[in-house]
Amino acid sequence: MSLTREQLASIAALARLDITAAEAPVYQASLSSILDFIGALDAVDTASVKPMAHPLPGLSQRLRPDEVTETDHHEQYQQNAPQVASGLYLVPKVIE
Amino acid sequence: MSSFHTLSLTELAQGLRARRFSSVEVTGSFLERIERHQGTLNAFISITREAALAQAAAADRALAQGTGGVLTGVPIAHKDIFCTEGVRTTCGSRMLDNFVSPYDATVVSRLKAAGAVTLGKTNMDEFAMGSSNETSFYGPVKNPWNTALVPGGSSGGSAAAVAARLAPAATATDTGGSIRQPAALCGVTGVKPTYGRVSRYGMIAFASSLDQGGIICASAADAALVLREMAGFDPKDSTSVDAPVPDYVGELGRPLKGLKIGLLKEFFEKGLDRAVEQRIREALAIYEELGAQLTEVSLPHLPLSVPVYYVVAPAECSSNLARFDGVRFGHRCENPRDLQDLYRRSRGEGFGPEVKRRIMTGTYVLSAGYYDAYYLKAQRVRALINEDFIRAFKSVDVLIGPTTPTPAFELGAKTSDPITMYLNDIYTIGANLAGLPGASIPCGFVGELPVGLQVVGPHFSEARVLQVADAFQRQTDWHTRVPKAFA
């Protein structure tokens, strides 16, 4: 199948990715060929197959007791932040 | 002594414990090799000289006091996907170019606890998405056997570093073949454990149902020694499996008489280079001499593993990489107009083309109206592939075949067509989809280029896989070969 420019733009918007006009045709072509490639799965009869959600049979995600195990590291973590003030992460104004 | 790189990791560990040489000497010698060859190979993103020498000095003190562990003073490298406290951790991406990890991954802290010294962080495909190391923001790694060729990926830096003996071992990760494929292309031993065997805590996530940490070394015996320290339950990783870790080193050396080896019919069909096939057949003959029996088995759904992977892995990647939003850490664009602009430009600038391609593929297959057709369908076919493996392991102990269809290829040869690149992993992806342990070991050369033999076993059979790999290495010397420029 072949993706249209509009479809590519909508995927990029959903993925929050800025795609330049020069990049768009390249992604349009490569995503279309990937979708053709994965289309091979259509030919398999899977009507009675349960989808596999975990690579180890019979196992699922483990839960832990709801207890505080972490200590406060916000100052250390915020050293990696692009912009902070008074211990808060700054972003452009959201509400006028 | 300046020939530490000619000793195996096991010999280095023993020599350090016997205090025949010091960790400062050994570490200094490997650092010097890394720095000397960095311009040629580009195997490292960060070289942590000062910290390494300080750790080495501390290791020497521990050894003098007799309080050393198994790996005390042994220098190793970490793939730059593992978080290292106080050290830049980039995952090969511009997005994390300025990220200094505030904590250690469990793999890193376990190896530290065993006494290992960290030499630096190895280069890799961006966010582990690639099979040639060409998607790294820091430029491609070169194959030590021929620097015009790729080392494989995504753990290309780790494989090249071990192949050129810049480190006796390097950690690595495998989502679709990222340990085994570069190990094959660089002529070294790479081990991908069972899903859940090694903690993923602090290992930057790509595809969470497939990612697994492991190790690249010169030999299976060395890998057994390191893996024994890395593996085991970690409450910080909800997918970590709470099961005892066998003594991988102690299990080595058992005779292979009566071992049932399955040859995957699908691995020897079209696409396999004839000369590579020849090396694999020669290796199988050695296993027969050791008393193993060969049987052909068929996994009819295995040819679908690449299309299944290119639905499941991008889907999980699009979700995992949503955390990179330019707000709390990582790259942020200049002068964002509003929050949406901040997200879109920070991600557009911070991610490279292959990562963006996979995020968009994943976003599409998970989007409204397509989830059943693509994602759920792929998870159903994945179940069929898994059932194929389970059926095969009822009649054989391990599966053996090629790791890759061809030896290393030229830089740039496959970058224009993603599908061609994806097919490099045609023999390795199956083990990830089913969560199985696997290894690649060197089994000869085609011309000047190494060929990898792949061994895959049932869940939690790392001890068996290592035994089978080690038995071959006791009969052959391919794993001791080093490219001339690095001998």
Interface residues (C-beta under 8 A of the other chain):
Chain A: L8 I11 A12 A13 L14 A15 R16 L17 D18 I19 T20 E23 V26 Y27 S30 L31 S33 I34 L35 F37 I38 G39 A40 L41 D42 V44 T46 V49 K50 P51 M52 A53 H54 P55 L56 P57 L59 Q61 R62 L63 R64 H73 Q76 Y77 Q79 N80 A81 P82 Q83 Y89 V91 P92 K93 V94
Chain B: N98 F99 V100 P102 T194 Y195 G196 S209 L210 P235 S238 T239 V241 H301 L304 V306 P307 V308 Y310 V311 S318 A322 D325 G326 V327 R328 F329 G330 R332 P336 R337 D338 L339 Q340 D341 L342 Y343 R344 R345 R347 G348 E349 F351 P353 K356 R357 I359 M360 T361 T363 Y364 V365 S367 Y374 L376 K377 A378 Q379 R380 V381 R382 A383 L384 N386 I390 D417 P418 I419 Y422 N432 L433 A434 G435 H459
